[in-house]
Amino acid sequence: MRRRKITLSLLTLCMLFLPACAAIRGETPRQQLRTHRRLWDKQKITEYRYTLKVGCLCPPEVVAPVIAHVRDGQLVSLTYKESGTAVASTFLANYDTMDELFRVIESAIDNRADVIKVAYDPELGCPKTIGIDYDKRAVDDETSWTISDVEVLQKGP
């Protein structure tokens, strides 16, 4: 009887943690992307806000943390987290909606980047961290994105 309880407990534990263990299960980066993209899309989030920090060999205006506000797939406002001032339009191309961040990951996979490291939010499905190095031998071509403080403001029907 005791052995049966332990077995059931272990099975239950495995079932709870199995989705979070994609790498252990041997999912490819593309499979992980599809799984989490579906989770994000399934929630029908139409408006959200998040903090984004880009890591690259870029001007300070690009790497400073920003708060992005997205509605209906469009970036509607972008402000620096520290000062609250609007990001200059010349730098807007450097910031992404969640859909665009998923495309960044997909592009890295399609173009066979040497290093692709992605951690996803287990509840929302969106990326939490992305690290891409297209050529390990090249210096300073790495880019990273850190996504935090994701706030769902509105969901669609």
C-alpha positions in Angstrom: 0.0 0.0 0.0 2.8 2.4 0.9 4.6 1.6 -2.4 1.4 2.4 -4.3 1.0 5.8 -2.6 4.6 6.7 -3.4 4.2 5.6 -7.0 1.0 7.7 -7.4 2.7 10.7 -5.8 5.6 10.4 -8.1 3.3 10.1 -11.1 1.3 13.1 -10.0 4.5 15.1 -9.6 5.8 14.2 -13.0 2.5 15.2 -14.6 2.6 18.6 -12.9 6.2 19.4 -13.9 6.3 17.7 -17.4 5.2 20.8 -19.3 8.0 22.9 -17.7 10.6 20.4 -18.7 10.6 20.8 -22.4 14.4 20.7 -22.7 14.5 17.5 -20.7 11.8 16.0 -22.9 14.1 16.7 -25.8 11.8 19.3 -27.6 13.6 21.2 -30.2 13.7 25.1 -30.1 11.1 25.1 -32.9 8.8 22.8 -30.9 9.2 24.9 -27.8 8.4 28.0 -29.9 5.3 26.5 -31.3 4.1 25.3 -27.9 4.5 28.6 -26.3 3.2 30.6 -29.2 0.0 28.6 -29.1 -0.3 29.2 -25.4 0.1 33.0 -26.0 -2.4 33.0 -28.9 -4.9 30.9 -27.0 -5.3 33.6 -24.4 -6.4 36.1 -27.0 -4.6 39.0 -25.3 -5.4 42.2 -27.2 -3.8 44.7 -24.9 -0.8 44.4 -22.7 2.2 46.2 -21.2 5.7 44.9 -20.4 9.2 46.0 -19.6 11.8 45.2 -22.1 15.6 45.4 -21.8 17.7 44.9 -24.9 21.2 43.7 -24.6 23.5 44.5 -27.5 26.5 46.6 -28.5 24.1 49.5 -29.1 23.6 53.2 -28.0 22.5 53.8 -24.4 19.1 54.9 -25.7 18.5 51.4 -27.1 19.7 49.3 -24.2 17.9 51.3 -21.4 14.9 49.4 -20.1 11.6 50.6 -21.6 7.9 50.0 -20.9 6.1 49.0 -24.0 2.3 49.3 -24.3 0.7 47.2 -27.1 -2.9 47.2 -28.3 -4.2 45.1 -31.1 -0.7 44.0 -32.1 0.6 47.6 -32.4 3.0 49.4 -30.2 1.0 52.4 -28.9 3.5 53.8 -26.4 7.1 53.3 -25.4 8.7 55.1 -22.4 11.9 54.8 -20.6 11.4 52.9 -17.3 13.7 55.2 -15.3 12.5 58.6 -16.5 9.1 58.0 -17.9 10.0 60.0 -21.0 8.9 58.8 -24.5 11.4 56.9 -26.6 12.5 58.9 -29.7 10.9 57.6 -32.9 14.3 57.0 -34.4 14.7 54.1 -31.9 11.3 52.6 -32.2 12.4 50.0 -34.7 14.5 48.4 -31.9 11.5 47.4 -29.8 9.1 44.6 -30.4 5.6 43.4 -29.6 5.3 39.8 -28.4 4.4 38.7 -31.9 7.6 40.3 -33.2 9.6 38.7 -30.5 8.2 35.3 -31.5 9.3 36.1 -35.1 12.8 37.0 -33.8 13.1 33.6 -32.3 11.7 31.9 -35.4 14.1 33.8 -37.6 17.1 32.8 -35.5 15.9 29.1 -35.8 15.3 29.4 -39.5 18.7 31.1 -40.1 20.5 28.5 -37.9 22.0 30.8 -35.3 24.8 29.2 -33.5 23.3 29.9 -30.1 19.6 30.3 -29.3 18.6 30.4 -25.6 14.9 31.2 -24.8 13.0 30.9 -21.5 9.3 31.2 -21.7 6.7 32.3 -19.2 4.9 29.0 -18.2 1.5 30.7 -17.8 1.4 33.3 -20.6 3.6 31.5 -23.1 5.5 34.7 -23.9 9.3 34.8 -23.9 11.0 35.9 -20.7 14.5 35.9 -22.0 16.0 35.5 -25.4 19.6 35.2 -26.3 20.8 34.9 -29.9 24.3 34.6 -31.2 24.4 34.0 -34.9 28.1 33.3 -35.1 30.0 32.1 -32.0 33.3 33.1 -33.6 32.3 36.7 -34.2 32.7 39.3 -31.5 29.9 41.5 -30.2 27.1 40.1 -32.5 25.1 38.7 -29.6 21.7 40.2 -28.8 19.5 39.5 -25.8 16.0 40.5 -24.7 14.7 40.4 -21.2 10.9 40.7 -20.9 9.5 41.3 -17.4 6.5 42.8 -15.6 4.0 41.5 -18.3 0.6 43.0 -17.5 -2.4 41.8 -19.4 -4.8 44.7 -19.8 -7.4 43.3 -22.0 -8.4 40.0 -23.6 -10.6 39.5 -26.7 -13.6 37.3 -27.1 
